[in-house]
Amino acid sequence: MSLPFPYLDTVWAGLGGDRRALAGFAATGEGALPSVFPVTDLAAAAVGAAGLAAAELIACRHGERPQVAVDRRLASFWYALSVRPQGWQLPPAWDAVAGDYATTDGWIRLHTNAPHHRAAALSVLGVAAERERVSAAVAGWGKAALETAIVAANGCAAAMNTMAEWAAHPQGRAVAAEPLVRIDVGTDAPPPTWTVPPDRPLRGVRVLDLTRVLAGPVATRFLAGLGAEVLRIDPPDWDEPSLEPEVTLGKRTARLDLRTPDGRDAFARLLARADVLVHGYRSDALSGLGFDAAARQAMRPGLVDISLDAYGWTGPWAARRGFDSLVQMSSGIAAEGMRVLGRDKPHPLPVQALDQACGYLMAAAAIVGLRRRLETGLGSRARTSLARMAGLLSEHRQAADTPPLAPETPADLSETREVTVWGTARRIAAPV
């Protein structure tokens, strides 16, 4: 059986965890998702790190550390989609224009799920939102020139690099020098009064969620599952219909426009009452609204502040928009899959593994920060990136003879039937 310890060691050490705690971890389940890279091992490691962080938090309050068991197969299923609609269907996950296109000198991926990102790409290409016309227009561009033009128009695109090209790229070098998780100590505040009940150790913890698809919502979903009170804040015009059942599980949701004075005042009031802030905006976005890291700590002493960036926190692309599928193209993951498997087009990971792994890593960092609050009264700031997670994943390769996961069966589903605004649903059973 393949165990995720090569990844778990790195993730747990990055969180500042005591390696002796790994003795309380066990991973079960045979097989793996089909990939050049050991995605199932990474899935189990990231989920396991979040579980270990919760166990350490319980031990901090009660003295006894629970054992942590991860089902690698269930973790892999959660990395794809956890919800199973009963008698209804989710809308398509991708916009009709989104995808990989051939250029004069390689491949580029356009990410057009958001209307303003689609409009930016089409404005550069000068065509209507029809895939054939987009393909013909892209074919006349060089990949780097088109990537630059779309990003300059506030769109989202990524030229495909090989792993060697990314290693030599200024942004690739910058990300490689960053830690997997950077944790800084924050401001002091009186220790909280959370009781940390073992069955719901985050009961009473207030989490303010300013995140988008998909890593941040995964993090706050996990925190909600442990009992936290999560309030997700979206702009008035934001919509992610294909993933709403995934990203809103266990949360309250509201709309707020931070571009307005009233919206910023409301956010400041919410922040002053939060224990944890999780946000996935570009690295300069909150600062531009007057809420930089120092201001957030001043507004809420003791705040546990968790943030995600696509391409890293240093280097020329530190503030660039990005998503999992784009980072796979930039970092060489899609090219390596194409090369090793002998495909004629980019071959990405079978799931959005960078998003998912970062989500559980962010959840673990939040729980580690909450433990610090209990022990010292100090807040903290933790940050990671999709690009850095891509670097971690690419450190290992999956054995060619690794068997596939056993197919999903009804026994893999939770017995609970959720009544949602979309219809009745069931979930894959919890992986940890």
Rosetta blueprint (number, residue, H / E / L):
1 M L
2 S L
3 L L
4 P L
5 F H
6 P H
7 Y H
8 L H
9 D H
10 T H
11 V H
12 W H
13 A H
14 G H
15 L L
16 G L
17 G L
18 D L
19 R H
20 R H
21 A H
22 L H
23 A H
24 G H
25 F E
26 A E
27 A E
28 T E
29 G L
30 E L
31 G L
32 A E
33 L L
34 P L
35 S L
36 V L
37 F L
38 P L
39 V H
40 T H
41 D H
42 L H
43 A H
44 A H
45 A H
46 A H
47 V H
48 G H
49 A H
50 A H
51 G H
52 L H
53 A H
54 A H
55 A H
56 E H
57 L H
58 I H
59 A H
60 C H
61 R H
62 H H
63 G L
64 E L
65 R L
66 P L
67 Q L
68 V E
69 A E
70 V E
71 D E
72 R H
73 R H
74 L H
75 A H
76 S H
77 F H
78 W H
79 Y H
80 A H
81 L L
82 S L
83 V E
84 R E
85 P E
86 Q L
87 G L
88 W L
89 Q L
90 L L
91 P L
92 P L
93 A L
94 W L
95 D L
96 A L
97 V L
98 A L
99 G E
100 D E
101 Y E
102 A E
103 T E
104 T L
105 D L
106 G E
107 W E
108 I E
109 R E
110 L E
111 H L
112 T L
113 N L
114 A L
115 P H
116 H H
117 H H
118 R H
119 A H
120 A H
121 A H
122 L H
123 S H
124 V H
125 L H
126 G L
127 V L
128 A L
129 A L
130 E L
131 R H
132 E H
133 R H
134 V H
135 S H
136 A H
137 A H
138 V H
139 A L
140 G L
141 W L
142 G L
143 K H
144 A H
145 A H
146 L H
147 E H
148 T H
149 A H
150 I H
151 V H
152 A H
153 A L
154 N L
155 G L
156 C L
157 A E
158 A E
159 A E
160 M L
161 N L
162 T L
163 M H
164 A H
165 E H
166 W H
167 A H
168 A H
169 H L
170 P H
171 Q H
172 G H
173 R H
174 A H
175 V H
176 A H
177 A L
178 E L
179 P L
180 L L
181 V L
182 R E
183 I E
184 D E
185 V E
186 G E
187 T E
188 D E
189 A L
190 P L
191 P L
192 P L
193 T L
194 W L
195 T L
196 V L
197 P L
198 P L
199 D L
200 R L
201 P L
202 L L
203 R L
204 G L
205 V L
206 R E
207 V E
208 L E
209 D E
210 L E
211 T L
212 R L
213 V L
214 L L
215 A H
216 G H
217 P H
218 V H
219 A H
220 T H
221 R H
222 F H
223 L H
224 A H
225 G H
226 L L
227 G L
228 A L
229 E E
230 V E
231 L E
232 R E
233 I E
234 D E
235 P L
236 P L
237 D L
238 W L
239 D L
240 E L
241 P L
242 S L
243 L L
244 E H
245 P H
246 E H
247 V H
248 T L
249 L L
250 G L
251 K L
252 R E
253 T E
254 A E
255 R E
256 L L
257 D L
258 L L
259 R L
260 T L
261 P H
262 D H
263 G H
264 R H
265 D H
266 A H
267 F H
268 A H
269 R H
270 L H
271 L H
272 A L
273 R L
274 A L
275 D L
276 V E
277 L E
278 V E
279 H E
280 G L
281 Y L
282 R L
283 S L
284 D L
285 A H
286 L H
287 S H
288 G H
289 L L
290 G L
291 F L
292 D L
293 A H
294 A H
295 A H
296 R H
297 Q H
298 A H
299 M H
300 R L
301 P L
302 G L
303 L L
304 V E
305 D E
306 I E
307 S E
308 L E
309 D E
310 A L
311 Y L
312 G L
313 W L
314 T L
315 G L
316 P L
317 W L
318 A L
319 A L
320 R L
321 R L
322 G L
323 F L
324 D H
325 S H
326 L H
327 V H
328 Q H
329 M H
330 S H
331 S H
332 G L
333 I H
334 A H
335 A H
336 E H
337 G H
338 M H
339 R H
340 V H
341 L H
342 G L
343 R L
344 D L
345 K L
346 P L
347 H L
348 P L
349 L L
350 P L
351 V L
352 Q L
353 A H
354 L H
355 D H
356 Q H
357 A H
358 C H
359 G H
360 Y H
361 L H
362 M H
363 A H
364 A H
365 A H
366 A H
367 I H
368 V H
369 G H
370 L H
371 R H
372 R H
373 R H
374 L H
375 E H
376 T H
377 G L
378 L E
379 G E
380 S E
381 R E
382 A E
383 R E
384 T E
385 S E
386 L H
387 A H
388 R H
389 M H
390 A H
391 G H
392 L H
393 L H
394 S L
395 E L
396 H L
397 R L
398 Q L
399 A L
400 A L
401 D L
402 T L
403 P L
404 P E
405 L L
406 A L
407 P L
408 E L
409 T L
410 P H
411 A H
412 D H
413 L E
414 S L
415 E L
416 T L
417 R L
418 E E
419 V E
420 T L
421 V L
422 W L
423 G L
424 T E
425 A E
426 R E
427 R E
428 I E
429 A L
430 A L
431 P L
432 V L
